[in-house]
Amino acid sequence: MNILETQRLILRDFETDDLDELYGLVYADPQVKSTWSAVTGTPEEIKKRFTTRYISPHSKFGLKAIVLKETGQLIGLMGFQIHQRAEGEAISYLLTREAPHRMVNYDPEFLEVELTYALGQAYWKKGYALEMGQAMIVYGFKILGISRIIQGVLNYNENSINLMRRLCFRIQQGLDGINMVGILDKGDVFPVAEPLDLKPKRIKPKVRR
C-alpha cells in the first residue's frame, strides 16, 4: 500500500519480494550498514529478523520502502519507530547532556517517535532522503498526531547530521559520546520545498461563462 508520494518518490509497505533487494542495498554494503545497523548473522537470518522486527504492514508506523516513482525501483527505507521499553527505562543512544534522563514515550499523551532511514549508496547525494524526510515530517505532525520526532546518528555520519540540519532538527551531543541526537517538536518551523497535499481533493472542472 502506498503511504506517501513526493515529486520523485513513493513510500509504501514492504513486500516479501523486496527482502533480497533490500539486503543488497543496506546490509551487504558495509558502508551503508555501518551507519544504521549493528545486526549480524547470515543473509537469511537478517532478512527474517527484519521481517519480524521492523515490517508493520498496513500500519502507520514501522519501516517502509522508498521506491522511485518513475520506475518502481527500491532505493531504501524510512519510517517512524515507536520505542517500547519497560517503564522507566531509557534508550541510551538517545540520551543527551540536555536531557540525560529522557524516557521515550514516557507520556501517553505525548507521542515521540524516531525517524529511521537508510538508502543504498548509489542513491546518496541525490536529495532523496531530504525529499522524503520533509514529507514524513509533515505527515507525522499533521496526520499521525506525533508530538516529537527524534533521530540518533553516529557522530561521524556527516551525511545524516547534515540532513538533520536541513530538516531543522535541534542537534545535541549524545551522552554516550558517540551519537548525535536530533530533536524536532511539533510547532517548530522547518522548510518544505513545495506544498505537500496529504489528503486527496476532488478537483471541480472549470466552467466557462
PLY file of the C-alpha trace (Angstrom):
ply
format ascii 1.0
element vertex 209
property float x
property float y
property float z
element edge 208
property int vertex1
property int vertex2
end_header
0.00 0.00 0.00
1.29 3.44 -0.91
1.56 5.78 2.07
3.19 8.94 0.69
4.12 10.34 -2.69
6.54 13.16 -3.42
7.74 14.60 -6.69
10.10 11.68 -7.36
9.40 9.07 -4.70
6.79 6.75 -3.20
6.76 5.44 0.36
4.93 2.11 0.59
4.64 -1.02 2.72
7.36 -3.59 2.26
6.57 -6.78 0.38
8.23 -10.17 0.79
9.74 -9.82 -2.68
11.65 -6.72 -1.51
13.81 -8.52 1.04
16.59 -9.78 -1.23
16.98 -6.38 -2.86
16.82 -4.59 0.49
19.54 -6.84 1.87
21.79 -5.94 -1.04
21.13 -2.22 -0.61
21.56 -1.67 3.12
23.06 -4.81 4.69
25.51 -6.26 2.14
27.18 -2.86 1.63
29.48 -2.34 4.68
29.50 1.44 4.30
25.71 1.63 4.46
25.31 -0.99 7.17
27.89 0.58 9.47
25.87 3.78 9.80
22.49 2.31 10.67
22.61 -1.30 11.85
24.86 -3.43 14.04
22.94 -6.64 13.42
24.94 -9.73 12.44
24.04 -13.11 11.01
23.52 -14.90 7.74
21.54 -13.16 4.99
18.52 -15.35 5.75
18.74 -14.63 9.48
18.99 -10.90 8.88
16.04 -10.88 6.47
13.94 -12.90 8.90
14.82 -10.55 11.76
13.98 -7.52 9.64
10.60 -9.02 8.74
9.59 -9.85 12.30
11.02 -6.75 13.97
10.58 -3.89 11.55
7.93 -4.62 8.95
4.49 -3.47 10.07
2.20 -3.98 7.07
-0.83 -1.71 6.93
0.48 0.18 9.98
1.23 3.88 10.02
4.45 3.17 11.91
7.40 0.88 11.28
9.90 0.90 8.42
8.59 1.39 4.90
10.05 1.00 1.41
11.20 4.02 -0.60
10.88 3.48 -4.35
11.40 5.71 -7.37
8.07 6.88 -8.68
9.12 6.66 -12.32
10.47 3.09 -12.29
9.33 1.45 -9.05
12.97 0.76 -8.17
13.54 0.13 -4.45
16.22 2.53 -3.14
15.99 2.20 0.64
13.77 2.55 3.66
12.34 5.16 6.00
9.84 5.14 8.81
8.78 6.17 12.29
9.68 3.76 15.08
7.81 3.81 18.36
10.19 2.61 21.05
8.63 0.30 23.57
10.70 -0.12 26.67
9.96 -1.21 30.20
8.58 1.53 32.42
11.33 3.95 33.43
13.87 2.51 31.00
15.82 4.91 28.82
17.29 4.34 25.36
20.99 5.01 25.85
21.89 6.30 22.39
19.11 8.91 22.53
20.18 10.46 25.84
21.84 13.89 25.72
23.53 16.22 28.19
20.46 18.47 27.97
18.13 15.52 28.67
20.16 12.82 30.47
17.07 11.05 31.79
14.82 11.16 28.71
12.34 8.30 28.66
10.95 7.91 25.16
7.15 7.70 25.22
7.04 8.23 28.97
3.85 10.24 28.47
0.98 8.53 26.59
-0.35 11.97 25.65
3.00 12.95 24.07
3.81 10.71 21.10
7.56 10.66 20.49
8.98 8.59 17.63
12.33 8.03 15.99
12.79 8.78 12.30
14.91 5.99 10.82
16.18 5.70 7.27
18.79 4.00 5.11
19.40 4.37 1.37
21.53 2.30 -0.96
24.82 4.03 -1.62
24.00 4.50 -5.32
21.16 6.81 -4.23
23.13 9.07 -1.88
23.59 12.78 -2.61
20.57 13.00 -4.91
18.26 14.72 -2.46
16.06 11.65 -1.96
16.42 11.47 1.83
15.68 15.20 2.15
12.66 14.96 -0.15
11.07 12.04 1.69
12.18 13.34 5.08
10.29 16.60 4.53
7.17 14.70 3.51
7.47 12.38 6.52
7.70 15.29 8.94
4.55 16.90 7.56
2.77 13.53 7.55
3.87 12.74 11.08
2.82 16.02 12.65
-0.35 16.69 10.65
-1.78 13.22 10.09
-0.31 10.86 12.70
-0.53 13.26 15.62
3.15 12.95 16.54
4.39 15.40 19.15
8.15 14.99 18.74
10.44 13.37 16.18
13.91 12.31 17.29
16.85 10.77 15.49
20.09 9.30 16.75
23.08 9.03 14.42
26.75 8.22 14.92
28.85 11.36 15.29
30.98 10.51 12.23
27.94 10.13 9.96
28.23 13.57 8.37
25.60 12.89 5.72
22.89 12.19 8.29
23.95 15.06 10.55
23.74 17.45 7.59
20.32 16.02 6.73
19.11 16.69 10.28
20.30 20.28 9.95
18.46 20.73 6.65
15.31 19.33 8.25
15.78 21.84 11.12
16.31 19.32 13.91
17.90 20.73 17.05
21.13 18.74 17.31
22.57 17.76 20.67
25.62 15.75 21.70
24.70 12.26 22.83
25.51 11.38 26.41
27.37 8.27 25.24
29.89 10.43 23.36
29.44 8.59 20.06
25.99 9.70 18.92
24.38 12.95 17.88
20.68 13.31 18.68
18.29 15.40 16.60
15.01 16.69 18.06
12.09 18.26 16.20
8.92 19.25 18.03
5.50 19.85 16.58
5.24 23.57 16.02
8.91 24.02 15.14
9.45 25.77 11.84
11.02 23.60 9.17
11.43 24.15 5.42
9.34 22.29 2.86
10.48 22.50 -0.74
6.92 22.58 -2.06
3.44 22.33 -0.55
2.55 18.76 0.33
-1.09 17.77 -0.09
-1.63 14.78 2.15
-5.36 14.49 1.60
-6.86 13.80 -1.82
-9.05 16.54 -3.17
-11.77 16.39 -5.77
-10.99 18.94 -8.47
-14.02 20.70 -9.85
-13.96 21.35 -13.61
-13.79 24.95 -14.65
-17.00 26.30 -16.08
-16.72 28.75 -18.94
-19.09 31.67 -18.72
0 1
1 2
2 3
3 4
4 5
5 6
6 7
7 8
8 9
9 10
10 11
11 12
12 13
13 14
14 15
15 16
16 17
17 18
18 19
19 20
20 21
21 22
22 23
23 24
24 25
25 26
26 27
27 28
28 29
29 30
30 31
31 32
32 33
33 34
34 35
35 36
36 37
37 38
38 39
39 40
40 41
41 42
42 43
43 44
44 45
45 46
46 47
47 48
48 49
49 50
50 51
51 52
52 53
53 54
54 55
55 56
56 57
57 58
58 59
59 60
60 61
61 62
62 63
63 64
64 65
65 66
66 67
67 68
68 69
69 70
70 71
71 72
72 73
73 74
74 75
75 76
76 77
77 78
78 79
79 80
80 81
81 82
82 83
83 84
84 85
85 86
86 87
87 88
88 89
89 90
90 91
91 92
92 93
93 94
94 95
95 96
96 97
97 98
98 99
99 100
100 101
101 102
102 103
103 104
104 105
105 106
106 107
107 108
108 109
109 110
110 111
111 112
112 113
113 114
114 115
115 116
116 117
117 118
118 119
119 120
120 121
121 122
122 123
123 124
124 125
125 126
126 127
127 128
128 129
129 130
130 131
131 132
132 133
133 134
134 135
135 136
136 137
137 138
138 139
139 140
140 141
141 142
142 143
143 144
144 145
145 146
146 147
147 148
148 149
149 150
150 151
151 152
152 153
153 154
154 155
155 156
156 157
157 158
158 159
159 160
160 161
161 162
162 163
163 164
164 165
165 166
166 167
167 168
168 169
169 170
170 171
171 172
172 173
173 174
174 175
175 176
176 177
177 178
178 179
179 180
180 181
181 182
182 183
183 184
184 185
185 186
186 187
187 188
188 189
189 190
190 191
191 192
192 193
193 194
194 195
195 196
196 197
197 198
198 199
199 200
200 201
201 202
202 203
203 204
204 205
205 206
206 207
207 208
